[in-house]
Amino acid sequence: MVLTLGYIVVASLSFAALGLSPLELFGFPVLVTLWTAYLWMFTAKSIRSFSAVPRSPGRVAAIIAGCAVVALAALAASVVIGLFIIAPRS
């Protein structure tokens, strides 16, 4: 939960800051790079938390699918929040 909220805050602020700077074209690639790092960390942490040591492939696949859905929602939220931050200043 903390990792997801931290990602949303950092990614939204980074996206908004780059969107308002002369480097506005780098806003989305930076957001996707942060999201990729978040997805890897979130997936690894989730597998360690929700799966026992002899990990079954089906359980790991379900955890990865769940993490992907949560990560996509976090990406969408960070884009929307970043755009709301930019909107009054554009």
BANUSE-745553 format. One record per residue: residue number from 1; residue in three letters; y, x, z of N, C-alpha, C, O in turn. Coordinates in steps of 0.2 Angstrom, whole numbers, plus 2048, in hexadecimal, padded with zeros to 3 digits. Atoms other than C-alpha are relative to their C-alpha. Layout:
BEGIN
<node pos="NUM" code="ALA" n_py="Y" n_px="X" n_pz="Z" ca_py="Y" ca_px="X" ca_pz="Z" c_py="Y" c_px="X" c_pz="Z" o_py="Y" o_px="X" o_pz="Z"/>
...
END
This chain:
BEGIN
<node pos="1" code="MET" n_py="7FA" n_px="804" n_pz="800" ca_py="800" ca_px="800" ca_pz="800" c_py="806" c_px="804" c_pz="800" o_py="80B" o_px="803" o_pz="7FC"/>
<node pos="2" code="VAL" n_py="7FA" n_px="7FB" n_pz="7FF" ca_py="80C" ca_px="80E" ca_pz="805" c_py="801" c_px="804" c_pz="7F9" o_py="807" o_px="805" o_pz="7F7"/>
<node pos="3" code="LEU" n_py="7FF" n_px="7FC" n_pz="806" ca_py="808" ca_px="818" ca_pz="7F5" c_py="802" c_px="7FB" c_pz="7FA" o_py="807" o_px="7FE" o_pz="7F6"/>
<node pos="4" code="THR" n_py="7FD" n_px="805" n_pz="805" ca_py="80B" ca_px="808" ca_pz="7EA" c_py="807" c_px="7FF" c_pz="801" o_py="80B" o_px="7FF" o_pz="7FC"/>
<node pos="5" code="LEU" n_py="7F8" n_px="802" n_pz="7FF" ca_py="81C" ca_px="804" ca_pz="7F2" c_py="804" c_px="806" c_pz="7FF" o_py="809" o_px="806" o_pz="7FC"/>
<node pos="6" code="GLY" n_py="7FC" n_px="7FA" n_pz="802" ca_py="821" ca_px="816" ca_pz="7F1" c_py="801" c_px="802" c_pz="7F9" o_py="806" o_px="804" o_pz="7F7"/>
<node pos="7" code="TYR" n_py="7FF" n_px="7FF" n_pz="807" ca_py="81D" ca_px="817" ca_pz="7DF" c_py="805" c_px="7FB" c_pz="7FD" o_py="809" o_px="7FD" o_pz="7F9"/>
<node pos="8" code="ILE" n_py="7FC" n_px="805" n_pz="803" ca_py="826" ca_px="807" ca_pz="7DB" c_py="808" c_px="802" c_pz="802" o_py="80C" o_px="802" o_pz="7FD"/>
<node pos="9" code="VAL" n_py="7F9" n_px="7FE" n_pz="7FE" ca_py="836" ca_px="80E" ca_pz="7E5" c_py="802" c_px="806" c_pz="7FB" o_py="807" o_px="806" o_pz="7F8"/>
<node pos="10" code="VAL" n_py="7FE" n_px="7FA" n_pz="803" ca_py="836" ca_px="81F" ca_pz="7DD" c_py="800" c_px="7FF" c_pz="7F8" o_py="805" o_px="801" o_pz="7F5"/>
<node pos="11" code="ALA" n_py="800" n_px="801" n_pz="808" ca_py="831" ca_px="819" ca_pz="7CB" c_py="806" c_px="7FC" c_pz="7FE" o_py="809" o_px="7FD" o_pz="7F9"/>
<node pos="12" code="SER" n_py="7FB" n_px="805" n_pz="802" ca_py="83E" ca_px="80B" ca_pz="7CB" c_py="807" c_px="804" c_pz="801" o_py="80B" o_px="803" o_pz="7FC"/>
<node pos="13" code="LEU" n_py="7FA" n_px="7FC" n_pz="800" ca_py="84C" ca_px="817" ca_pz="7D1" c_py="801" c_px="805" c_pz="7FB" o_py="806" o_px="806" o_pz="7F9"/>
<node pos="14" code="SER" n_py="800" n_px="7FA" n_pz="806" ca_py="847" ca_px="825" ca_pz="7C5" c_py="802" c_px="7FC" c_pz="7FA" o_py="806" o_px="7FF" o_pz="7F6"/>
<node pos="15" code="PHE" n_py="7FF" n_px="804" n_pz="806" ca_py="847" ca_px="818" ca_pz="7B7" c_py="807" c_px="7FE" c_pz="7FF" o_py="80A" o_px="7FF" o_pz="7FA"/>
<node pos="16" code="ALA" n_py="7F9" n_px="802" n_pz="801" ca_py="858" ca_px="811" ca_pz="7BB" c_py="805" c_px="806" c_pz="800" o_py="809" o_px="806" o_pz="7FC"/>
<node pos="17" code="ALA" n_py="7FB" n_px="7FA" n_pz="800" ca_py="860" ca_px="822" ca_pz="7BE" c_py="800" c_px="803" c_pz="7F9" o_py="805" o_px="805" o_pz="7F6"/>
<node pos="18" code="LEU" n_py="800" n_px="7FD" n_pz="807" ca_py="85A" ca_px="829" ca_pz="7AD" c_py="802" c_px="7FB" c_pz="7FB" o_py="805" o_px="7FD" o_pz="7F6"/>
<node pos="19" code="GLY" n_py="7FE" n_px="805" n_pz="805" ca_py="85E" ca_px="818" ca_pz="7A5" c_py="808" c_px="800" c_pz="800" o_py="80B" o_px="7FE" o_pz="7FB"/>
<node pos="20" code="LEU" n_py="7F9" n_px="800" n_pz="800" ca_py="870" ca_px="81B" ca_pz="7AA" c_py="803" c_px="806" c_pz="7FE" o_py="809" o_px="807" o_pz="7FE"/>
<node pos="21" code="SER" n_py="7FE" n_px="7F9" n_pz="802" ca_py="871" ca_px="82D" ca_pz="7A6" c_py="800" c_px="801" c_pz="7F9" o_py="7FE" o_px="7FD" o_pz="7F5"/>
<node pos="22" code="PRO" n_py="800" n_px="7FE" n_pz="808" ca_py="874" ca_px="836" ca_pz="795" c_py="7F9" c_px="801" c_pz="7FE" o_py="7F7" o_px="801" o_pz="7F8"/>
<node pos="23" code="LEU" n_py="807" n_px="7FF" n_pz="802" ca_py="861" ca_px="839" ca_pz="796" c_py="7FC" c_px="7F9" c_pz="800" o_py="7F6" o_px="7F9" o_pz="802"/>
<node pos="24" code="GLU" n_py="803" n_px="807" n_pz="7FF" ca_py="85D" ca_px="826" ca_pz="795" c_py="7F9" c_px="800" c_pz="7FC" o_py="7F5" o_px="7FB" o_pz="7FD"/>
<node pos="25" code="LEU" n_py="806" n_px="801" n_pz="803" ca_py="84F" ca_px="829" ca_pz="788" c_py="7FA" c_px="803" c_pz="804" o_py="7F4" o_px="801" o_pz="802"/>
<node pos="26" code="PHE" n_py="805" n_px="7FE" n_pz="7FC" ca_py="845" ca_px="832" ca_pz="795" c_py="7FE" c_px="7FC" c_pz="806" o_py="7F9" o_px="7FD" o_pz="809"/>
<node pos="27" code="GLY" n_py="801" n_px="804" n_pz="7FA" ca_py="845" ca_px="824" ca_pz="7A1" c_py="7F9" c_px="7FD" c_pz="800" o_py="7F5" o_px="7FD" o_pz="805"/>
<node pos="28" code="PHE" n_py="806" n_px="802" n_pz="800" ca_py="835" ca_px="81C" ca_pz="79B" c_py="7FA" c_px="805" c_pz="800" o_py="7F5" o_px="804" o_pz="804"/>
<node pos="29" code="PRO" n_py="805" n_px="7FA" n_pz="7FF" ca_py="82B" ca_px="82C" ca_pz="798" c_py="7FF" c_px="802" c_pz="807" o_py="7F9" o_px="804" o_pz="809"/>
<node pos="30" code="VAL" n_py="800" n_px="7FE" n_pz="7F9" ca_py="82F" ca_px="831" ca_pz="7AA" c_py="7FC" c_px="7FB" c_pz="804" o_py="7F8" o_px="7FD" o_pz="808"/>
<node pos="31" code="LEU" n_py="803" n_px="806" n_pz="7FD" ca_py="82A" ca_px="820" ca_pz="7B0" c_py="7F8" c_px="800" c_pz="7FF" o_py="7F4" o_px="7FF" o_pz="804"/>
<node pos="32" code="VAL" n_py="807" n_px="800" n_pz="802" ca_py="819" ca_px="821" ca_pz="7A7" c_py="7FC" c_px="806" c_pz="803" o_py="7F7" o_px="806" o_pz="805"/>
<node pos="33" code="THR" n_py="803" n_px="7FA" n_pz="7FC" ca_py="816" ca_px="833" ca_pz="7AE" c_py="7FF" c_px="7FF" c_pz="807" o_py="7FA" o_px="801" o_pz="80A"/>
<node pos="34" code="LEU" n_py="801" n_px="802" n_pz="7F9" ca_py="819" ca_px="82D" ca_pz="7BF" c_py="7FA" c_px="7FB" c_pz="801" o_py="7F7" o_px="7FC" o_pz="806"/>
<node pos="35" code="TRP" n_py="805" n_px="806" n_pz="7FF" ca_py="80E" ca_px="81E" ca_pz="7BD" c_py="7F9" c_px="804" c_pz="7FF" o_py="7F4" o_px="802" o_pz="802"/>
<node pos="36" code="THR" n_py="806" n_px="7FD" n_pz="801" ca_py="800" ca_px="829" ca_pz="7B6" c_py="7FD" c_px="804" c_pz="806" o_py="7F8" o_px="804" o_pz="809"/>
<node pos="37" code="ALA" n_py="801" n_px="7FC" n_pz="7F9" ca_py="801" ca_px="835" ca_pz="7C6" c_py="7FE" c_px="7FB" c_pz="805" o_py="7F9" o_px="7FC" o_pz="809"/>
<node pos="38" code="TYR" n_py="802" n_px="805" n_pz="7FB" ca_py="801" ca_px="825" ca_pz="7D1" c_py="7F9" c_px="7FD" c_pz="7FF" o_py="7F5" o_px="7FC" o_pz="803"/>
<node pos="39" code="LEU" n_py="806" n_px="802" n_pz="801" ca_py="7F2" ca_px="81E" ca_pz="7C8" c_py="7FA" c_px="804" c_pz="802" o_py="7F5" o_px="802" o_pz="805"/>
<node pos="40" code="TRP" n_py="805" n_px="7FC" n_pz="7FE" ca_py="7E8" ca_px="82D" ca_pz="7CA" c_py="7FF" c_px="801" c_pz="808" o_py="7F9" o_px="801" o_pz="80B"/>
<node pos="41" code="MET" n_py="801" n_px="7FF" n_pz="7F9" ca_py="7EC" ca_px="82F" ca_pz="7DD" c_py="7FE" c_px="7F9" c_pz="803" o_py="7FA" o_px="7FA" o_pz="808"/>
<node pos="42" code="PHE" n_py="802" n_px="807" n_pz="7FD" ca_py="7EA" ca_px="81C" ca_pz="7E0" c_py="7F8" c_px="7FF" c_pz="7FF" o_py="7F5" o_px="7FD" o_pz="803"/>
<node pos="43" code="THR" n_py="807" n_px="801" n_pz="801" ca_py="7D9" ca_px="81C" ca_pz="7D8" c_py="7FC" c_px="804" c_pz="804" o_py="7F6" o_px="802" o_pz="807"/>
<node pos="44" code="ALA" n_py="804" n_px="7FC" n_pz="7FC" ca_py="7D2" ca_px="82B" ca_pz="7E1" c_py="800" c_px="7FE" c_pz="807" o_py="7FB" o_px="7FE" o_pz="80A"/>
<node pos="45" code="LYS" n_py="800" n_px="802" n_pz="7FA" ca_py="7D8" ca_px="825" ca_pz="7F1" c_py="7FC" c_px="7F9" c_pz="801" o_py="7F9" o_px="7F9" o_pz="807"/>
<node pos="46" code="SER" n_py="803" n_px="806" n_pz="800" ca_py="7D1" ca_px="814" ca_pz="7EE" c_py="7F8" c_px="801" c_pz="800" o_py="7F4" o_px="7FE" o_pz="804"/>
<node pos="47" code="ILE" n_py="807" n_px="7FE" n_pz="801" ca_py="7C0" ca_px="81B" ca_pz="7E9" c_py="7FD" c_px="803" c_pz="807" o_py="7F8" o_px="801" o_pz="809"/>
<node pos="48" code="ARG" n_py="802" n_px="7FD" n_pz="7F9" ca_py="7BF" ca_px="826" ca_pz="7F9" c_py="800" c_px="7FA" c_pz="805" o_py="7FC" o_px="7FB" o_pz="80A"/>
<node pos="49" code="SER" n_py="800" n_px="805" n_pz="7FA" ca_py="7C4" ca_px="817" ca_pz="804" c_py="7FB" c_px="7FA" c_pz="7FF" o_py="7F8" o_px="7F8" o_pz="804"/>
<node pos="50" code="PHE" n_py="805" n_px="806" n_pz="801" ca_py="7B9" ca_px="809" ca_pz="7FC" c_py="7F9" c_px="801" c_pz="7FE" o_py="7F6" o_px="7FC" o_pz="7FC"/>
<node pos="51" code="SER" n_py="806" n_px="7FE" n_pz="803" ca_py="7AA" ca_px="812" ca_pz="7F7" c_py="7FC" c_px="805" c_pz="805" o_py="800" o_px="80A" o_pz="807"/>
<node pos="52" code="ALA" n_py="804" n_px="7FB" n_pz="7FB" ca_py="79C" ca_px="81B" ca_pz="802" c_py="7FE" c_px="806" c_pz="7FB" o_py="7FF" o_px="806" o_pz="7F5"/>
<node pos="53" code="VAL" n_py="802" n_px="7FA" n_pz="804" ca_py="796" ca_px="82C" ca_pz="7FD" c_py="7FB" c_px="800" c_pz="7FA" o_py="7FD" o_px="802" o_pz="7F5"/>
<node pos="54" code="PRO" n_py="804" n_px="801" n_pz="806" ca_py="788" ca_px="827" ca_pz="7F2" c_py="803" c_px="7FB" c_pz="7FC" o_py="801" o_px="7F5" o_pz="7FD"/>
<node pos="55" code="ARG" n_py="7FC" n_px="805" n_pz="803" ca_py="794" ca_px="81E" ca_pz="7E7" c_py="7FC" c_px="7FD" c_pz="7FA" o_py="7F9" o_px="801" o_pz="7F5"/>
<node pos="56" code="SER" n_py="804" n_px="804" n_pz="806" ca_py="78C" ca_px="811" ca_pz="7DB" c_py="805" c_px="800" c_pz="7FA" o_py="80B" o_px="7FE" o_pz="7FC"/>
<node pos="57" code="PRO" n_py="7FB" n_px="801" n_pz="805" ca_py="794" ca_px="811" ca_pz="7CA" c_py="803" c_px="7FA" c_pz="7FF" o_py="809" o_px="7F9" o_pz="7FD"/>
<node pos="58" code="GLY" n_py="7FD" n_px="806" n_pz="801" ca_py="797" ca_px="7FF" ca_pz="7C9" c_py="805" c_px="7FF" c_pz="805" o_py="80B" o_px="7FC" o_pz="804"/>
<node pos="59" code="ARG" n_py="7FA" n_px="801" n_pz="7FB" ca_py="7A1" ca_px="7FF" ca_pz="7D9" c_py="806" c_px="804" c_pz="7FF" o_py="80C" o_px="802" o_pz="7FF"/>
<node pos="60" code="VAL" n_py="7FB" n_px="7FB" n_pz="802" ca_py="7AB" ca_px="80E" ca_pz="7D3" c_py="804" c_px="7FD" c_pz="7FA" o_py="80A" o_px="7FD" o_pz="7FA"/>
<node pos="61" code="ALA" n_py="7FD" n_px="803" n_pz="805" ca_py="7AE" ca_px="805" ca_pz="7C3" c_py="805" c_px="7FA" c_pz="802" o_py="80A" o_px="7F9" o_pz="7FF"/>
<node pos="62" code="ALA" n_py="7FC" n_px="806" n_pz="7FE" ca_py="7B4" ca_px="7F5" ca_pz="7CC" c_py="806" c_px="803" c_pz="804" o_py="80C" o_px="800" o_pz="803"/>
<node pos="63" code="ILE" n_py="7FA" n_px="7FD" n_pz="7FC" ca_py="7C0" ca_px="800" ca_pz="7D7" c_py="805" c_px="802" c_pz="7FB" o_py="80B" o_px="801" o_pz="7FC"/>
<node pos="64" code="ILE" n_py="7FC" n_px="7FE" n_pz="805" ca_py="7C7" ca_px="808" ca_pz="7C8" c_py="804" c_px="7FB" c_pz="7FC" o_py="80A" o_px="7FB" o_pz="7FB"/>
<node pos="65" code="ALA" n_py="7FD" n_px="806" n_pz="803" ca_py="7CA" ca_px="7F7" ca_pz="7BF" c_py="805" c_px="7FD" c_pz="804" o_py="80B" o_px="7FB" o_pz="802"/>
<node pos="66" code="GLY" n_py="7FC" n_px="803" n_pz="7FB" ca_py="7D2" ca_px="7F0" ca_pz="7CF" c_py="807" c_px="805" c_pz="800" o_py="80C" o_px="802" o_pz="801"/>
<node pos="67" code="CYS" n_py="7FB" n_px="7FB" n_pz="800" ca_py="7DD" ca_px="800" ca_pz="7D0" c_py="805" c_px="800" c_pz="7FA" o_py="80B" o_px="800" o_pz="7FA"/>
<node pos="68" code="ALA" n_py="7FD" n_px="801" n_pz="806" ca_py="7E2" ca_px="7FE" ca_pz="7BE" c_py="805" c_px="7FA" c_pz="800" o_py="80A" o_px="7FA" o_pz="7FD"/>
<node pos="69" code="VAL" n_py="7FC" n_px="807" n_pz="800" ca_py="7E8" ca_px="7EC" ca_pz="7C0" c_py="806" c_px="801" c_pz="805" o_py="80B" o_px="7FF" o_pz="803"/>
<node pos="70" code="VAL" n_py="7FB" n_px="7FF" n_pz="7FB" ca_py="7F2" ca_px="7F1" ca_pz="7D0" c_py="805" c_px="805" c_pz="7FD" o_py="80B" o_px="803" o_pz="7FE"/>
<node pos="71" code="ALA" n_py="7FB" n_px="7FB" n_pz="803" ca_py="7FA" ca_px="800" ca_pz="7C7" c_py="804" c_px="7FD" c_pz="7FA" o_py="80A" o_px="7FF" o_pz="7FA"/>
<node pos="72" code="LEU" n_py="7FC" n_px="803" n_pz="805" ca_py="7FF" ca_px="7F6" ca_pz="7B8" c_py="805" c_px="7FB" c_pz="803" o_py="80B" o_px="7FA" o_pz="800"/>
<node pos="73" code="ALA" n_py="7FB" n_px="804" n_pz="7FD" ca_py="807" ca_px="7E9" ca_pz="7C3" c_py="806" c_px="804" c_pz="803" o_py="80C" o_px="802" o_pz="803"/>
<node pos="74" code="ALA" n_py="7FB" n_px="7FC" n_pz="7FD" ca_py="810" ca_px="7F7" ca_pz="7CC" c_py="805" c_px="803" c_pz="7FB" o_py="80B" o_px="804" o_pz="7FC"/>
<node pos="75" code="LEU" n_py="7FC" n_px="7FE" n_pz="806" ca_py="816" ca_px="7FE" ca_pz="7BB" c_py="805" c_px="7FB" c_pz="7FE" o_py="80B" o_px="7FC" o_pz="7FD"/>
<node pos="76" code="ALA" n_py="7FB" n_px="806" n_pz="802" ca_py="81D" ca_px="7ED" ca_pz="7B6" c_py="805" c_px="7FF" c_pz="805" o_py="80B" o_px="7FE" o_pz="803"/>
<node pos="77" code="ALA" n_py="7FB" n_px="801" n_pz="7FA" ca_py="825" ca_px="7EB" ca_pz="7C7" c_py="806" c_px="806" c_pz="800" o_py="80C" o_px="804" o_pz="800"/>
<node pos="78" code="SER" n_py="7FB" n_px="7FB" n_pz="800" ca_py="82E" ca_px="7FC" ca_pz="7C5" c_py="804" c_px="800" c_pz="7FA" o_py="80A" o_px="801" o_pz="7FB"/>
<node pos="79" code="VAL" n_py="7FC" n_px="801" n_pz="806" ca_py="834" ca_px="7F9" ca_pz="7B4" c_py="805" c_px="7FA" c_pz="801" o_py="80B" o_px="7FB" o_pz="800"/>
<node pos="80" code="VAL" n_py="7FC" n_px="805" n_pz="7FF" ca_py="83B" ca_px="7E8" ca_pz="7B9" c_py="805" c_px="801" c_pz="805" o_py="80B" o_px="800" o_pz="804"/>
<node pos="81" code="ILE" n_py="7FB" n_px="7FF" n_pz="7FB" ca_py="843" ca_px="7EE" ca_pz="7C9" c_py="805" c_px="806" c_pz="7FD" o_py="80B" o_px="805" o_pz="7FE"/>
<node pos="82" code="GLY" n_py="7FC" n_px="7FB" n_pz="803" ca_py="84A" ca_px="7FD" ca_pz="7BF" c_py="805" c_px="7FD" c_pz="7FB" o_py="80B" o_px="7FF" o_pz="7FB"/>
<node pos="83" code="LEU" n_py="7FB" n_px="804" n_pz="805" ca_py="852" ca_px="7F1" ca_pz="7B2" c_py="805" c_px="7FC" c_pz="804" o_py="80A" o_px="7FC" o_pz="802"/>
<node pos="84" code="PHE" n_py="7FC" n_px="803" n_pz="7FC" ca_py="859" ca_px="7E7" ca_pz="7C0" c_py="805" c_px="804" c_pz="803" o_py="80B" o_px="802" o_pz="804"/>
<node pos="85" code="ILE" n_py="7FC" n_px="7FB" n_pz="7FD" ca_py="861" ca_px="7F6" ca_pz="7C7" c_py="805" c_px="802" c_pz="7FA" o_py="80B" o_px="803" o_pz="7FC"/>
<node pos="86" code="ILE" n_py="7FC" n_px="7FE" n_pz="805" ca_py="868" ca_px="7FB" ca_pz="7B6" c_py="805" c_px="7FB" c_pz="7FD" o_py="80B" o_px="7FC" o_pz="7FC"/>
<node pos="87" code="ALA" n_py="7FD" n_px="805" n_pz="803" ca_py="86E" ca_px="7EA" ca_pz="7B0" c_py="807" c_px="7FF" c_pz="802" o_py="80C" o_px="7FE" o_pz="7FE"/>
<node pos="88" code="PRO" n_py="7F9" n_px="801" n_pz="7FF" ca_py="87E" ca_px="7E8" ca_pz="7BA" c_py="805" c_px="806" c_pz="7FE" o_py="80B" o_px="806" o_pz="7FE"/>
<node pos="89" code="ARG" n_py="7FC" n_px="7FA" n_pz="801" ca_py="884" ca_px="7FA" ca_pz="7B6" c_py="800" c_px="802" c_pz="7F8" o_py="804" o_px="806" o_pz="7F7"/>
<node pos="90" code="SER" n_py="800" n_px="7FF" n_pz="807" ca_py="881" ca_px="7F9" ca_pz="7A3" c_py="805" c_px="7FD" c_pz="7FC" o_py="806" o_px="7FD" o_pz="7F6"/>
END
